[in-house]
């Protein structure tokens, strides 16, 4: 086993947070800008539809596959850590997105932080799941 990669176990979680943060900001830019401009009408609150969550899940799965293809090695040394990451990463990412949305909701009360939580959760779960499955099957 290559010990050098064991020291990078934290990197996988950091990559997930950075990708989620970037996706949240880009998504906010197209749907409702993080700077307070919005594509939706000012009188209608954000809603969480299954369509958005499917898009987030597909994007997360695609990026999870790409990351596993580009980095086909185990960043976390033990299987129990990889399973713990599968459980905790979507929850942590959801709370990060919710915290950003809560901050933005101070300027725009129609922003729903729980919508951002579920969108982030829908993105990170398939990301982590595909990465876990790919690395378990094909890891160097």
Backbone torsions as a table, in degrees:
resi	resn	phi	psi	omega
1	UNK	NA	141.6	-177.5
2	UNK	-86.5	106.6	-175.2
3	UNK	-63.9	-29.3	-177.4
4	UNK	-56.0	-38.1	-178.3
5	UNK	-77.4	-21.0	178.6
6	UNK	-64.9	-30.7	178.7
7	UNK	-71.5	-16.5	-177.9
8	UNK	-95.8	15.4	-179.0
9	UNK	-56.0	-33.1	179.6
10	UNK	-72.3	-24.3	-176.8
11	UNK	-61.3	-38.1	179.8
12	UNK	-59.9	-44.4	178.0
13	UNK	-66.1	-39.3	177.9
14	UNK	-64.5	-40.1	177.8
15	UNK	-61.9	-42.2	179.5
16	UNK	-62.5	-44.9	-179.8
17	UNK	-65.0	-42.7	-179.6
18	UNK	-65.7	-43.5	179.0
19	UNK	-63.9	-43.6	179.7
20	UNK	-64.1	-43.1	179.2
21	UNK	-61.3	-45.2	179.3
22	UNK	-62.7	-44.1	179.7
23	UNK	-64.2	-39.4	178.8
24	UNK	-63.6	-44.7	-179.7
25	UNK	-67.1	-44.9	178.5
26	UNK	-64.6	-42.1	177.2
27	UNK	-62.5	-39.8	177.8
28	UNK	-66.6	-32.2	179.2
29	UNK	-65.6	-39.6	-178.2
30	UNK	-85.4	-30.8	-177.1
31	UNK	-97.0	-49.4	179.0
32	UNK	-157.6	110.7	-169.4
33	UNK	-58.8	144.0	176.6
34	UNK	-67.3	-11.5	-178.9
35	UNK	-96.5	9.2	173.1
36	UNK	104.4	-10.2	176.0
37	UNK	-85.2	146.7	-174.6
38	UNK	-137.4	144.3	175.8
39	UNK	-82.8	-19.3	179.4
40	UNK	-86.8	162.2	179.0
41	UNK	-67.7	142.2	-176.8
42	UNK	-61.3	-19.7	-176.4
43	UNK	-92.1	-10.5	-178.0
44	UNK	-106.5	129.0	179.5
45	UNK	-72.7	161.9	176.3
46	UNK	-65.6	146.8	176.7
47	UNK	-130.8	152.3	179.6
48	UNK	-103.5	103.7	177.8
49	UNK	-103.0	156.8	178.9
50	UNK	-61.6	-28.7	179.2
51	UNK	-62.3	-44.4	178.1
52	UNK	-63.1	-42.6	-176.9
53	UNK	-70.2	-30.9	174.1
54	UNK	-66.6	-41.7	178.0
55	UNK	-62.8	-45.5	178.4
56	UNK	-61.9	-41.7	-179.8
57	UNK	-66.0	-41.7	178.8
58	UNK	-65.9	-40.4	177.6
59	UNK	-64.5	-41.8	178.3
60	UNK	-64.4	-41.7	178.6
61	UNK	-64.8	-42.6	179.7
62	UNK	-63.1	-47.3	179.6
63	UNK	-68.4	-32.7	175.5
64	UNK	-64.4	-41.6	178.1
65	UNK	-66.2	-44.4	-179.9
66	UNK	-62.3	-43.4	-179.6
67	UNK	-65.2	-37.9	178.7
68	UNK	-70.6	-34.3	178.3
69	UNK	-68.9	-41.4	-179.0
70	UNK	-76.9	-30.7	-179.8
71	UNK	-124.2	72.1	-172.0
72	UNK	-82.4	46.0	178.0
73	UNK	-134.5	162.1	-177.3
74	UNK	-82.2	116.6	177.6
75	UNK	-81.8	-27.5	176.6
76	UNK	-103.9	127.9	-168.8
77	UNK	-71.5	-26.8	-173.7
78	UNK	-118.0	146.9	-178.2
79	UNK	-64.5	-34.0	179.7
80	UNK	-66.7	-30.3	175.8
81	UNK	-70.4	-37.3	178.4
82	UNK	-67.0	-39.0	176.9
83	UNK	-68.8	-39.0	176.1
84	UNK	-63.0	-39.4	176.4
85	UNK	-62.0	-39.4	178.9
86	UNK	-61.3	-35.2	-179.3
87	UNK	-82.5	-45.6	-172.2
88	UNK	-81.5	-32.0	-176.4
89	UNK	-60.5	-47.1	178.7
90	UNK	-63.8	-36.3	179.7
91	UNK	-68.4	-46.2	179.6
92	UNK	-64.1	-44.0	178.4
93	UNK	-63.0	-38.5	177.2
94	UNK	-62.5	-41.9	179.1
95	UNK	-70.5	-32.0	174.8
96	UNK	-64.0	-47.1	178.8
97	UNK	-62.8	-39.3	179.0
98	UNK	-65.5	-38.6	178.5
99	UNK	-65.1	-40.9	177.2
100	UNK	-63.8	-44.6	179.8
101	UNK	-65.7	-36.3	177.5
102	UNK	-63.6	-40.8	177.1
103	UNK	-64.4	-42.9	179.0
104	UNK	-68.8	-28.0	-178.4
105	UNK	-68.0	-18.0	176.2
106	UNK	-64.3	-35.3	178.9
107	UNK	-88.5	-27.3	-178.2
108	UNK	-134.1	97.1	-174.8
109	UNK	-66.4	-9.4	178.9
110	UNK	-84.2	-5.6	176.7
111	UNK	-74.2	131.4	-179.3
112	UNK	-105.1	105.1	-180.0
113	UNK	-58.0	-32.7	-179.7
114	UNK	-66.6	-29.5	176.1
115	UNK	-64.0	-42.7	179.6
116	UNK	-67.3	-36.3	176.0
117	UNK	-58.6	-51.0	-175.2
118	UNK	-70.1	-33.0	175.9
119	UNK	-65.4	-43.1	178.4
120	UNK	-65.4	-43.5	178.1
121	UNK	-59.3	-43.9	179.8
122	UNK	-64.8	-27.8	178.0
123	UNK	-79.0	-47.1	-170.6
124	UNK	-76.9	-35.4	-178.7
125	UNK	-58.9	-52.3	177.6
126	UNK	-67.3	-30.1	175.5
127	UNK	-58.7	-52.9	-177.8
128	UNK	-68.4	-37.5	-178.8
129	UNK	-66.5	-46.0	179.1
130	UNK	-67.0	-38.3	178.1
131	UNK	-63.7	-43.8	179.0
132	UNK	-60.9	-48.0	-178.2
133	UNK	-66.3	-44.3	-178.6
134	UNK	-64.0	-47.1	-178.3
135	UNK	-67.1	-35.7	178.2
136	UNK	-64.3	-33.4	-178.6
137	UNK	-87.7	-38.0	-168.9
138	UNK	-121.5	9.4	-174.7
139	UNK	-62.7	144.2	177.9
140	UNK	-74.4	NA	NA
